[in-house]
């Protein structure tokens, strides 16, 4: 599973990171690195929650992130 993180800087200097393909996975950070790290952590939480609640099959997965 490849997850794409889109990154953009707001006019006020904050960074936004959004994981494409996972609804609601959007975070803000004071730095680009912070926003990306928070988005990756949130994406993993969302995927774990889906598996835990039977919304996704509990398969062995390989997850990687790439910046867009």
N, C-alpha and C positions, 0 to 999 in steps of 0.2 A: 504494500500500500504506500503510495507516494502522496504526500500531502504538500500542497503549495501554500506558502505563506506570502501574502502580498503585504508590502510595507509602504507606508506613505507618511510624510511629515506634514503636520498641521501648521497653519499660519502662526499659532502661538508657540511653536517649537516642539510640542509633544509628538510622539510617534504612534502611529496606529499599525497594528499587525492583525491580519485576518487570515484564518485558515480556510481556503477555498474548499468547498465540498462538505464542510461541517457547519451546519446552521448555528448561528449564535456564538461562534468562536472568534471573537474580536476583542482585542485588548489594547490598552494604552500604556505607554511608558515614557519616562523622561528622556531615555536614550533609545536608540535603535535596538541595541542589544537587549535591553530590558523588555521592550515590547515583544521582540521575537521569543525570548525565553518564556514570557508569560503566555503567549499564544501556544507555544509548544506544550507547556504544562497543562493548559486548559484543554487542548485537543486530546491529550492522553487521558485526562479525567473523563471527558465525554465518551471516548471509546470504551474505557473501562466500565463506565456506568451502563452503556448499551449492552455490553457482554453480561454484566452482572444481572441485568433485568430481562435478559432473554431477547433483546432486540437485535442482536447480532450473534452469529454462530461463534462459539468459543474455539476458534481454530488457532493454530500457531500462525502468528503474523510477523511480518517484517515491516516495520514502519520507518519511513525516512521523510525528512522535511527538506524542501528546497525553497530558496527565496525566489520571488518573481519580480 
